[in-house]
Structures are given as C-alpha cells and as structure tokens.
C-alpha cells in the first residue's frame, strides 16, 4: 500500500469520527438552530467517502492524472457544504452570507466542469480550490475576533499549510504522495476546533438558560412576595379602615347622645340661669345676678370644653402624619411639665409621683405623639388621684414591631372585660365620678392607628391600669 493510500485511509477514519461527533452536536443543539453542525457533518461525511474511495484505489492519486468524476464530485460538494457551514458558524447572516454561498457554488461548478471534461488535471483542480481555503481563513479570522480563546488561531495556521503543500507538491518540491497530508491536517483541525467550540457554546448556552431560568424564578418569587405583602397590607388597611368606620358610627351615636344630654343640658341651664339673672337685675338685686352670671360662666366653659373635645377627636381622625425623628424622653418631660401646670401640680397633697424611665428615639409625628402622651398621662393623674399614694410610671419595652410605650398608674383600674370599651368615643366607665367627656382614649387610639401601631390596656379594679401602644418605623 502506498503512502498516499495510508494517508487517505487515516484521513477517512479521522474525518468519519469528526462527522459522527458533529452529528451528535447538531442533534443536541437543534433547539438552538445550529445549522452549521448539520452542514459540517454532511461535508465531513462526503469527504470520508471520498478519502475512503481514494484509499481503496478508486481514481488515480497522481497529481498529473485525470481526476475521477466520483471523487471530484464528492470533493466539490464537500467544499461547498463546508463553506456554507463555516459561514453559519461564524455568525454571518443575510446578504453577505448569501453572496458567499452563491459565489462558492458558481466557482465550484466551474472547477467541476473543467475537471470532468479533462481540462484540469487532479493537481490543477487542487490548486483551483486553494482560494476556498483563503475564504475559510477569512471566516476563521472573523471567528477569532468574536471568540479569542476558541482555538481558531490554530485552525488558521493549519489552513495556511494547504496552499504551501499544494504548490510544493505540484512544483515537485515535495513528493506528490504527501499531498493527502495537506488535506488531512487543516480539515481535521477545522472539525476538531469547531466541534470543541460547539460544545463550549452549548455549555455556555445551557448556563445562560439556567441563569435566565433562575433569575426568572427569583423575579417571580419576588413578585409573589410583593403581592403577598400588598395583600397583607391591603387587608390591614381594610381592617383599619373598617375599624375606623365602625368607631365613627359609634362615635356619631355617642355624639348624638352627648349633644342631646351633655351639651343640651348646659345650654338649657345657661338659658334658664340667664333669665333668672335678668329678673334679679330688674328687681335691683345685683348680688344674686352676679351669682347667676358665675353659674352661666361655668356652664359655658363646660360646653366649650365639650366642643373642644369633639374637635380634637375629629382632627385626630383626619390628621396628616409628618414623621420625623423624635426624642420621646424630652417630649414626655415637656408633657409632664404641662400636666403639672394644669391640675396635677407636684405641690398638691394628692399629686402623683411621676417616674419617667429611659425612652427611645422614634420615627413619629411629634405633635400627635405629644397629644397621645398628654391624654394618657392626664388620665393617669385623674384616676390615680383617688388613691392614698398616687404613682405614675412611664417607660417602654422593645418589641419586633418597634418600641412599645406604657403609662402605668395605681389608680382605680378597671375590669378586664371593659378594656375594649375604654377606647370608644364618649364611653365613661366610671360615670360622672371623674371629670371628662370620654374622648381622650379615642383620640389616642386614632393617633396610634395613624402611625400603624397598636394600643391596648391592662387593668385590675382597685389596683391600677397600664396603657400600652407601639410606634413602628415608617
């Protein structure tokens, strides 16, 4: 067996293996429309058949001999298919790709016609396909720029050996029997490089798809979490709004009772006493008229206080939050000072001992928070004054929803079953025993609700009460 036959047989085995591997790659990458793998597998399959025929003696392998129509036809078809495959492999599309494929088809058709008619010898036909190796070099230069580390530089070097071998063999510089090596090295190099690059591309694409899927799942989970949060927030807002509406309705009912009783009574009294004062003036009894005027002033003052309480309740429900950083310790000290000036002075015998603990800085509306503490501390002063040694404690406890403030007194307390009634407008558990209209705790509750917090009360009859409320972050 000649050297050329051995080289062609070796080439047939290697190219057949490459064709098989490329077919597997195409089958794996079909979802990615890897057309180049199918065309390249077909080209290597045709070249495998051609080199196997030349290895078994079909056609003269001498360069000056007339080429076999069968092997020449297989070669022309394989070269065109490989050109189409490489154009697709490097990513050329549209008009440029169609121009290269059409030009290659026309040129190869001319070479085949000249070969079949005997105008070109086998060596001449080999020289005529040298430009196609130049086209492939240009395509791999384009691929090298896109994928610098894909091994395309080695393919370019191998492709450039073909013209050197072809020219050297046709000029007699090297034995013609070595011509198959000029085909074997570049073609197998193309197959192995493209095969490797294709597998790397498939791996990268799989990673990209996996990452894209993971990102899509993460985005979906975030969207679901946001939706759950929105639903929970909406439910809380609906529940809070429903509670506000219920309280409003209850407040209106209580307001009607208050207007018909607490306000109508003083106004009726003012009218009656004013009539008496007029009669005393007309009868020349100014001392009695003056006493009547004092009673009118007291009744009017009580009516003004009731209207002020009603306005405060309405404003607490409609207030717009102006959150800022608030030093609650300093704010409570101001409130305690104001309470001392209005009926809870420390120099009085029944004045409670007010103890203020360590209090945190919170994110809240300072004016509304001041009003909440003023009502709670004022209530504590009022109800603790009925004991022998009144005492009020103001402090806080840390919770997962922010600080929970408390105002504790040792006053008359209340039954646990009445805890919820405390926060209803115009509810007065102890009747008229203590001064007030029953709206202070309703105002505090609306202020706490505006801040997104919670308020509750704990008490034991005769042993005092503790009012808690939370101020969560904005």
C-alpha positions as CSV (number, residue, x, y, z in Angstrom):
1,X,0.0,0.0,0.0
2,X,1.4,3.4,-1.0
3,X,2.0,6.3,1.4
4,X,-0.9,8.2,-0.3
5,X,-3.3,5.3,0.4
6,X,-2.3,5.1,4.0
7,X,-2.7,8.8,4.5
8,X,-6.1,8.8,2.8
9,X,-7.2,5.8,4.9
10,X,-6.1,7.6,8.0
11,X,-8.0,10.7,6.9
12,X,-11.1,8.6,6.2
13,X,-11.1,7.3,9.8
14,X,-10.5,10.6,11.4
15,X,-13.0,12.5,9.3
16,X,-15.6,9.9,9.8
17,X,-15.2,10.2,13.5
18,X,-15.5,14.0,13.3
19,X,-18.6,13.7,11.1
20,X,-20.2,11.4,13.7
21,X,-19.4,13.8,16.6
22,X,-20.7,16.7,14.6
23,X,-24.0,14.9,14.0
24,X,-24.3,14.3,17.8
25,X,-23.6,18.0,18.4
26,X,-26.3,19.0,15.8
27,X,-28.8,16.7,17.5
28,X,-28.0,18.2,20.9
29,X,-28.1,21.8,19.6
30,X,-31.2,21.6,17.4
31,X,-33.3,23.8,19.7
32,X,-30.6,26.4,19.1
33,X,-30.9,26.2,15.3
34,X,-27.2,25.1,14.9
35,X,-27.4,24.7,11.1
36,X,-23.6,24.8,10.8
37,X,-23.2,21.5,12.7
38,X,-25.5,19.7,10.2
39,X,-23.8,21.1,7.1
40,X,-20.4,20.4,8.5
41,X,-21.3,16.8,9.5
42,X,-22.6,16.3,5.9
43,X,-19.4,17.8,4.5
44,X,-17.1,15.5,6.5
45,X,-19.3,12.5,5.7
46,X,-18.9,13.2,2.0
47,X,-15.1,13.7,2.4
48,X,-15.0,10.5,4.4
49,X,-16.5,8.6,1.5
50,X,-14.1,10.4,-1.0
51,X,-10.9,9.6,1.0
52,X,-12.0,6.0,1.6
53,X,-12.5,5.6,-2.2
54,X,-9.1,7.1,-2.9
55,X,-7.5,4.8,-0.2
56,X,-9.0,1.7,-1.9
57,X,-7.7,2.7,-5.4
58,X,-10.8,4.4,-6.9
59,X,-9.3,7.1,-9.0
60,X,-5.6,7.9,-9.7
61,X,-3.9,9.8,-6.9
62,X,-1.2,11.1,-9.1
63,X,-1.3,14.9,-9.4
64,X,-1.0,14.9,-13.2
65,X,-3.6,12.2,-13.7
66,X,-7.2,12.9,-14.8
67,X,-9.4,13.2,-11.7
68,X,-12.1,10.7,-11.1
69,X,-15.7,12.1,-11.7
70,X,-16.9,10.4,-8.5
71,X,-14.2,11.6,-6.1
72,X,-14.1,15.0,-7.7
73,X,-17.9,15.4,-7.4
74,X,-17.7,14.4,-3.8
75,X,-14.9,16.9,-3.2
76,X,-16.7,19.8,-4.8
77,X,-19.9,19.1,-2.8
78,X,-18.0,18.7,0.4
79,X,-16.1,22.0,-0.1
80,X,-19.4,23.9,-0.8
81,X,-21.1,22.4,2.2
82,X,-18.1,23.2,4.4
83,X,-18.2,26.8,3.1
84,X,-21.9,27.1,4.0
85,X,-21.3,25.6,7.4
86,X,-18.5,27.9,8.3
87,X,-20.4,31.0,7.1
88,X,-23.2,30.0,9.5
89,X,-20.7,29.0,12.2
90,X,-19.0,32.4,12.4
91,X,-22.4,34.2,12.5
92,X,-22.7,35.8,9.1
93,X,-26.3,36.3,8.1
94,X,-28.4,38.0,5.4
95,X,-27.0,39.3,2.1
96,X,-23.3,38.7,2.9
97,X,-23.9,35.0,3.7
98,X,-26.0,34.5,0.5
99,X,-23.3,36.2,-1.6
100,X,-20.5,34.0,-0.3
101,X,-22.6,30.8,-0.7
102,X,-23.7,31.7,-4.2
103,X,-20.1,32.7,-5.3
104,X,-18.7,29.5,-3.9
105,X,-21.4,27.4,-5.7
106,X,-20.6,29.1,-9.1
107,X,-16.8,28.8,-8.7
108,X,-17.0,25.1,-7.6
109,X,-19.4,24.3,-10.5
110,X,-16.8,25.8,-12.9
111,X,-14.0,23.7,-11.3
112,X,-16.1,20.6,-11.6
113,X,-16.9,21.2,-15.2
114,X,-13.3,21.7,-16.2
115,X,-12.3,18.6,-14.2
116,X,-15.0,16.4,-15.7
117,X,-14.1,17.5,-19.3
118,X,-10.4,16.8,-18.7
119,X,-9.3,20.4,-18.9
120,X,-7.9,20.2,-15.4
121,X,-5.7,17.5,-14.0
122,X,-6.1,16.4,-10.4
123,X,-3.2,18.7,-9.3
124,X,-4.7,21.6,-11.2
125,X,-8.1,21.0,-9.5
126,X,-6.4,21.0,-6.2
127,X,-4.8,24.4,-7.0
128,X,-8.2,25.8,-8.0
129,X,-9.6,25.1,-4.6
130,X,-6.8,27.0,-2.8
131,X,-8.9,30.2,-2.8
132,X,-11.6,28.4,-0.8
133,X,-9.0,27.8,1.9
134,X,-8.4,31.6,1.8
135,X,-12.1,32.2,2.3
136,X,-12.1,29.8,5.2
137,X,-9.1,31.6,6.7
138,X,-11.0,34.9,6.5
139,X,-14.1,33.3,8.1
140,X,-11.9,32.0,11.0
141,X,-10.3,35.4,11.4
142,X,-13.8,36.7,11.9
143,X,-14.5,33.9,14.4
144,X,-11.2,34.6,16.2
145,X,-12.3,38.2,16.8
146,X,-15.6,37.1,18.3
147,X,-14.1,34.2,20.3
148,X,-10.4,34.9,21.0
149,X,-10.0,31.7,23.1
150,X,-11.8,29.3,20.9
151,X,-8.7,27.7,19.2
152,X,-9.4,29.5,15.9
153,X,-5.9,30.8,15.6
154,X,-4.5,27.2,15.3
155,X,-7.1,26.4,12.6
156,X,-5.9,29.5,10.6
157,X,-2.3,28.3,10.8
158,X,-3.4,24.8,9.7
159,X,-5.4,26.2,6.8
160,X,-2.4,28.2,5.5
161,X,-0.4,24.9,5.2
162,X,-2.7,23.7,2.4
163,X,-1.6,26.2,-0.2
164,X,2.0,25.6,0.7
165,X,1.7,21.8,0.4
166,X,-0.4,22.1,-2.8
167,X,2.1,24.4,-4.6
168,X,5.1,22.5,-3.3
169,X,3.6,19.1,-4.5
170,X,2.6,20.5,-7.9
171,X,6.1,22.0,-8.5
172,X,7.9,18.9,-7.4
173,X,9.4,20.4,-4.2
174,X,7.9,17.6,-2.2
175,X,6.7,14.1,-3.3
176,X,3.2,14.1,-4.6
177,X,2.3,11.2,-2.3
178,X,2.4,13.6,0.6
179,X,-0.5,15.7,-0.9
180,X,-3.1,13.9,1.3
181,X,-1.4,15.3,4.3
182,X,-2.1,18.8,3.0
183,X,-5.8,18.0,3.2
184,X,-5.8,15.9,6.4
185,X,-4.2,18.5,8.8
186,X,-6.4,21.5,8.0
187,X,-9.7,19.6,7.6
188,X,-9.3,17.6,10.8
189,X,-8.2,20.8,12.6
190,X,-11.4,22.5,11.4
191,X,-13.5,19.6,12.5
192,X,-12.0,19.3,16.0
193,X,-11.9,23.0,16.7
194,X,-15.5,23.6,15.5
195,X,-16.6,20.6,17.4
196,X,-14.9,21.8,20.6
197,X,-16.2,25.3,20.2
198,X,-19.7,24.0,19.5
199,X,-19.7,22.0,22.8
200,X,-18.4,25.1,24.7
201,X,-21.1,27.2,23.1
202,X,-23.7,24.6,24.1
203,X,-22.4,24.6,27.7
204,X,-22.4,28.4,27.8
205,X,-25.9,28.5,26.4
206,X,-27.1,25.9,29.0
207,X,-25.5,28.0,31.7
208,X,-27.1,31.1,30.3
209,X,-30.5,29.4,30.1
210,X,-30.1,28.1,33.6
211,X,-29.2,31.5,34.9
212,X,-32.1,33.1,33.0
213,X,-34.4,30.5,34.5
214,X,-33.1,31.1,38.0
215,X,-33.4,34.9,37.5
216,X,-36.9,34.4,36.2
217,X,-37.8,32.2,39.2
218,X,-36.2,34.7,41.6
219,X,-38.2,37.6,39.9
220,X,-41.3,35.5,40.1
221,X,-40.7,34.8,43.8
222,X,-40.1,38.5,44.4
223,X,-43.3,39.4,42.6
224,X,-45.2,36.8,44.6
225,X,-43.7,38.1,47.9
226,X,-44.5,41.7,46.9
227,X,-48.1,40.6,46.0
228,X,-48.4,38.8,49.4
229,X,-47.1,41.9,51.1
230,X,-49.5,44.1,49.2
231,X,-52.4,41.7,50.0
232,X,-51.5,41.7,53.7
233,X,-51.1,45.5,53.7
234,X,-54.4,45.9,51.9
235,X,-56.1,43.6,54.4
236,X,-54.6,45.5,57.3
237,X,-55.7,48.8,55.7
238,X,-59.2,47.5,55.1
239,X,-59.4,46.2,58.6
240,X,-58.1,49.5,60.0
241,X,-60.5,51.5,57.8
242,X,-63.4,49.2,58.8
243,X,-62.5,49.7,62.5
244,X,-62.3,53.5,61.9
245,X,-65.7,53.5,60.2
246,X,-67.2,51.4,63.0
247,X,-65.7,53.8,65.5
248,X,-67.0,56.7,63.5
249,X,-70.5,55.2,63.5
250,X,-70.3,54.5,67.2
251,X,-68.8,58.0,67.8
252,X,-71.7,59.6,65.9
253,X,-74.2,57.6,68.0
254,X,-72.4,58.7,71.2
255,X,-72.1,62.2,69.8
256,X,-75.9,62.3,69.4
257,X,-76.3,61.2,72.9
258,X,-73.7,63.7,74.1
259,X,-75.2,66.6,72.2
260,X,-78.7,65.6,73.5
261,X,-77.6,65.3,77.1
262,X,-74.2,66.7,77.9
263,X,-74.5,69.7,75.6
264,X,-78.2,70.4,75.6
265,X,-78.3,70.3,79.4
266,X,-75.7,73.0,79.9
267,X,-77.2,75.1,77.2
268,X,-80.6,74.8,78.7
269,X,-79.2,75.6,82.1
270,X,-77.5,78.7,80.7
271,X,-80.8,79.9,79.2
272,X,-82.6,79.4,82.5
273,X,-80.0,81.0,84.7
274,X,-79.7,83.9,82.3
275,X,-83.5,84.5,82.7
276,X,-83.1,84.5,86.5
277,X,-80.1,86.8,86.3
278,X,-82.2,89.3,84.2
279,X,-85.0,89.1,86.8
280,X,-82.6,89.9,89.6
281,X,-81.2,92.8,87.7
282,X,-84.7,94.2,87.1
283,X,-85.6,93.8,90.7
284,X,-82.4,95.7,91.8
285,X,-80.6,92.6,93.4
286,X,-77.1,92.8,91.7
287,X,-75.5,90.3,94.2
288,X,-77.9,87.5,93.1
289,X,-77.5,88.5,89.5
290,X,-73.7,88.1,89.9
291,X,-74.0,84.6,91.3
292,X,-76.2,83.7,88.3
293,X,-73.6,85.1,85.9
294,X,-70.9,82.9,87.6
295,X,-73.1,79.8,87.0
296,X,-73.6,80.9,83.4
297,X,-69.8,81.1,83.0
298,X,-69.2,77.6,84.5
299,X,-71.8,76.1,82.2
300,X,-70.4,77.9,79.1
301,X,-66.9,76.8,80.0
302,X,-68.1,73.1,80.2
303,X,-69.8,73.4,76.9
304,X,-66.6,74.9,75.3
305,X,-64.6,72.0,76.7
306,X,-67.0,69.5,75.2
307,X,-66.9,71.2,71.8
308,X,-63.1,71.3,72.0
309,X,-63.0,67.6,72.8
310,X,-65.2,66.9,69.8
311,X,-62.9,68.9,67.6
312,X,-59.8,67.1,68.9
313,X,-61.4,63.8,68.2
314,X,-62.3,64.8,64.6
315,X,-58.8,66.2,64.0
316,X,-57.1,63.1,65.3
317,X,-59.0,61.1,62.7
318,X,-58.1,63.3,59.8
319,X,-54.6,64.4,60.7
320,X,-51.8,64.0,58.1
321,X,-48.7,62.4,59.5
322,X,-45.5,64.5,59.5
323,X,-43.0,61.9,60.6
324,X,-39.5,62.9,61.9
325,X,-37.0,61.7,64.5
326,X,-38.5,62.4,67.9
327,X,-36.7,62.2,71.2
328,X,-39.6,60.7,73.2
329,X,-37.8,61.2,76.6
330,X,-37.6,65.0,76.0
331,X,-41.2,65.1,74.6
332,X,-42.6,63.2,77.7
333,X,-40.8,65.6,80.0
334,X,-42.5,68.5,78.3
335,X,-45.8,66.8,78.6
336,X,-45.3,66.1,82.3
337,X,-44.4,69.8,82.8
338,X,-47.6,70.8,81.1
339,X,-49.6,68.4,83.2
340,X,-48.1,69.8,86.4
341,X,-49.4,73.2,85.3
342,X,-52.9,72.1,84.7
343,X,-54.3,70.4,87.8
344,X,-51.6,67.9,88.6
345,X,-49.1,70.1,90.3
346,X,-46.4,68.3,92.4
347,X,-47.0,70.6,95.4
348,X,-50.6,69.4,95.8
349,X,-51.3,66.8,98.5
350,X,-53.0,64.4,96.1
351,X,-50.4,64.9,93.3
352,X,-49.0,61.6,92.0
353,X,-45.3,60.8,91.9
354,X,-44.5,60.7,88.2
355,X,-41.5,58.5,87.2
356,X,-40.1,58.7,83.7
357,X,-37.9,55.8,82.6
358,X,-35.4,55.6,79.7
359,X,-37.3,56.3,76.4
360,X,-36.0,55.8,72.9
361,X,-35.9,58.0,69.8
362,X,-38.7,57.1,67.4
363,X,-39.9,57.9,63.9
364,X,-43.3,59.6,64.5
365,X,-45.3,62.8,64.2
366,X,-44.1,64.9,67.2
367,X,-47.4,66.8,67.7
368,X,-49.6,63.8,67.5
369,X,-47.3,61.8,69.8
370,X,-47.3,64.7,72.3
371,X,-51.1,64.7,72.3
372,X,-51.2,60.9,72.8
373,X,-48.9,61.1,75.9
374,X,-50.8,64.2,77.2
375,X,-54.1,62.3,77.2
376,X,-52.6,59.1,78.7
377,X,-50.7,60.9,81.4
378,X,-53.6,63.3,82.1
379,X,-55.9,60.3,82.5
380,X,-53.4,58.6,84.8
381,X,-53.2,61.7,87.0
382,X,-57.0,61.9,87.2
383,X,-57.7,58.3,88.1
384,X,-54.6,57.9,90.4
385,X,-55.6,60.9,92.5
386,X,-58.3,58.7,94.2
387,X,-55.6,56.6,96.0
388,X,-53.6,57.5,99.1
389,X,-50.2,57.4,97.4
390,X,-50.7,58.0,93.7
391,X,-47.9,57.0,91.4
392,X,-47.4,57.1,87.6
393,X,-44.7,55.3,85.6
394,X,-43.8,56.0,82.0
395,X,-41.5,53.6,80.1
396,X,-41.1,51.3,77.2
397,X,-40.3,47.8,76.1
398,X,-38.6,46.7,72.9
399,X,-40.6,44.5,70.5
400,X,-40.2,43.2,67.0
401,X,-42.7,45.9,65.8
402,X,-40.7,48.8,67.4
403,X,-40.8,50.2,70.9
404,X,-43.9,49.7,73.0
405,X,-44.6,52.6,75.3
406,X,-46.6,52.3,78.5
407,X,-48.2,54.6,81.0
408,X,-49.0,52.9,84.3
409,X,-50.9,54.2,87.3
410,X,-52.0,52.7,90.6
411,X,-55.5,54.3,90.4
412,X,-58.9,52.7,90.5
413,X,-58.3,50.4,87.5
414,X,-61.0,48.6,85.5
415,X,-62.3,45.2,84.8
416,X,-60.6,43.2,82.0
417,X,-64.0,42.8,80.2
418,X,-64.2,46.5,79.9
419,X,-60.8,47.0,78.2
420,X,-62.2,47.5,74.7
421,X,-64.9,49.9,75.9
422,X,-62.2,52.3,77.1
423,X,-61.3,53.3,73.5
424,X,-64.9,54.0,72.3
425,X,-65.8,57.7,72.0
426,X,-67.8,59.1,74.9
427,X,-67.6,55.9,76.9
428,X,-67.2,56.7,80.6
429,X,-66.8,53.5,82.7
430,X,-66.9,55.4,86.0
431,X,-69.8,57.8,85.1
432,X,-69.5,61.3,86.3
433,X,-67.3,60.5,89.3
434,X,-64.4,61.9,87.3
435,X,-64.3,64.9,85.1
436,X,-64.1,64.5,81.3
437,X,-66.2,63.5,78.3
438,X,-64.8,60.1,77.4
439,X,-62.9,61.0,74.2
440,X,-59.3,61.1,75.3
441,X,-58.5,57.4,74.8
442,X,-60.4,57.5,71.4
443,X,-58.1,60.3,70.3
444,X,-55.0,58.3,71.4
445,X,-56.2,55.2,69.6
446,X,-56.7,57.2,66.3
447,X,-53.2,58.7,66.7
448,X,-51.7,55.2,67.2
449,X,-53.6,53.8,64.2
450,X,-52.3,56.6,62.0
451,X,-48.8,55.5,62.9
452,X,-49.6,51.9,62.0
453,X,-49.2,50.8,65.7
454,X,-51.4,49.0,68.2
455,X,-52.9,50.1,71.5
456,X,-54.2,48.0,74.4
457,X,-55.0,48.3,78.1
458,X,-54.4,46.1,81.1
459,X,-56.1,46.7,84.5
460,X,-57.4,45.3,87.7
461,X,-60.2,47.0,89.7
462,X,-58.7,49.0,92.6
463,X,-55.1,48.1,91.6
464,X,-54.4,50.5,88.7
465,X,-54.2,50.3,84.9
466,X,-51.5,50.2,82.2
467,X,-52.0,51.6,78.7
468,X,-49.6,50.3,76.0
469,X,-49.1,51.5,72.5
470,X,-46.5,50.8,69.8
471,X,-44.9,53.2,67.3
472,X,-43.4,51.0,64.4
473,X,-41.0,52.6,61.9
474,X,-42.4,54.3,58.8
